[in-house]
């Protein structure tokens, strides 16, 4: 296993777990932070796996996931309830 593979394993263990915990607990703003963390970790994980396998064609998926995660964040932010008292 190459160094990229070991980094991908470490990122999978240390990044996806906290993202799932943040995205499943708390109020809507904290869940949005978990969603952002999860999308960033996923993109980095997919890029590391593409390098580990030596397949540059695998980089298409993370490059498509980046604008989709930004659009998802905009939609989630738009639908957040306001905190006006």
N, C-alpha and C positions, 0 to 999 in steps of 0.2 A: 504494500500500500504506500502510495506516495505521500509527500507532505501535504498536498492539497486534499487528499482523502482524509488524513488525520484532522486537518483544520475543519473539514466539513462535518466530521463526526463530533468534534468539540462544539461547533456552532449548533448542530442539531440538538445536542444535549443541553448546552448552556443557554441557547437562545429561544428555542421553540417552547420549552416548558414555561419560562416566565411570561412569554407572550400569550400563551393559552390561559394562564392564571389571570393575567391582567384583563384579557378580553372577556373572561367569564364572570368576573366579580365586580362589585362596586357600581357607582353611578355611570351615567352615559359618557361623561368626559373621561373617566378612567378606562372604560371599555374602548374608547376611541384611541387612547394611548396604546393599549394592547393591540389594537388592529394595526396601527402604524408600525409598532415594533415587529409584529408578525410579518407584515409585508416586507419590511427592510431585511429581516432575517431570511425570509424565503428567497428574495432576490440574491442576496449574498451566497446563500447555500447553493442555489442553482448555478451561479457563476463558478463557485468552487468545484462543483461536480463536473461542470463542462471542462474545466482545466484538468481535473483529475483523470477524466476519461480520455482527454485529448481530442475531443470532438468540438470544433468551433461552431458547428451547426446547432449545438445544444444551447448556444447563447441567445437564440431567437426568443425563447420562452421568457427569460428574465427581462429582456429588453421590451417585451410586450407587457409584462407584468408591472413594470414601473408606471407607465401612464394610467393603467387600469387602477392601480392602488391610489394614485393621486386623485383620480376621478371618484373612487369610492370614498375617499376622505372628504372630498367636497360634498358629496351627497349626505354622508353621515353628519357632517358639521351643519349642513342646512336643516337637517331633520332634528337636531338637538333641541330640547326644550330650552327656552330662555329662562334665566334666573332672576327675573324681575320680581320685586316684592310688592 
